[in-house]
Amino acid sequence: MARLETGEEVRAADRAHVLHSWSIQSELDPVAVAGGEGSRFWDYDGKKYLDFGSQSVSLNVGHQHPRLVAAIKEQAERLCTISPKFANDARSELARLLAEVTPGDLMRTFFTNGGAEANESAIKLARWYTGRQKIVARYRSYHGATAGAASLTGDSRRWPAEPGIPGVVRLLDPYEYRCPAGHPDPCPVCSGAPHLEEVLSHENPETVAAVVLETVTGANGVIVPPDGYLRSIREVCDRHGILLVLDEVMAGFGRTGRWFACEHWEVVPDILTLAKGINSGYVPLGAMVISERLSDWIFDRPFQTGLTTSGHPLACASGVESIETLRDEGLVEQAQALGEVVAKELHGLAERHDRIGDVRGLGLLWGIELVSDRKSREPLDARPIAKEALARGLHLFVRGNVVLIAPPLVISREDLAEGLALLDEVLDRDYLYR
């Protein structure tokens, strides 16, 4: 079979035949990536890039981790695929491990191909279980691009998919830097329960099946909820018989310095949705993990959803090895320790660069919010920063006016320091802000 051998051949075929997500195709000229290892990847000319975005904030164990590569090879030699109606050792073991590492009584898993399908499944199950139809979600959120997940999504990526599925209503966000309530003390939005109760009073809580939240908002700004917020949301849900669904597609598997971000506040959801860090995207994989109560309820009922490749052996084998690697290499603990370094360095950057309006994050998931003026807080487009950084060999994940700092959990302190120094240099370039 003929192979594309040069970067130019790869880019030419890409321009002619590939549709890229969320992009104007005519404006694209992507780097053709030839390989990667650890916290770096490189193009066909041998130029190396430090991956400060973990690709799409998914590459928790880094590029080409030898243990995951070996697990995929070994599984491929034994069994490449199997129908979901059969049992498979890789799928069974990954489900067992998820019951072990997830918090509380989360115990049974439905496997998907990614986070969007996990969230779709959560919507369905919440509606079946409660007999209710409405779903409460937040504005500054992203839950996926399929019909239901896009309807849950609050940001502008939802607009082309509208009108979407019916029954989704919105909460304002606990975004202290730009609190929509003006952040009085106490704040009804940032404390959680008062604002949710108000929304429910307008919607009738007896019609609401679930509240769906990103535990820590990811691409929409790395918004870490204030202490007490998540607990208060949990209490309101319990009071009204509403399920709590936490989307940890981006925040899970050590990214915030805990196995799952909800553990920072000791809150256990009824449904936890996962993808990305479950196996660093080596093979497409997502998961919906449900509580014992939901598991008992569904056990004697037909589970009315399915996917041809649910629990694909290659994906699950890499997921098993990923969890074991996170444990054996202490990567969750490393993310917590390196997060303290990142926090110190980013606050230092904020002191040197007045275009940084706010710094926030946990573990190895941080955001720096760019503003044209700290007093007005007018947002400043982060894309020129990302373009300049890439030219210098630093890959950043940006959205709107926020630069995400989310390197692989395997990154060394030396590579971390190098990336932060490069970011410092790029932020110093005044011409990027004109």
Helices and strands as residue ranges (DSSP letters): H 7-17, G 25-27, E 33-37, E 40-43, E 48-51, H 54-57, H 66-78, H 89-101, E 106-112, H 115-130, E 134-138, H 147-152, G 156-161, E 168-171, G 176-178, H 193-203, G 205-207, E 208-214, H 229-240, E 243-247, G 261-264, E 271-274, G 276-278, E 286-291, H 292-299, H 313-328, H 331-352, E 356-362, E 365-370, H 383-391, E 394-395, E 397-399, E 402-405, H 413-427, G 430-433
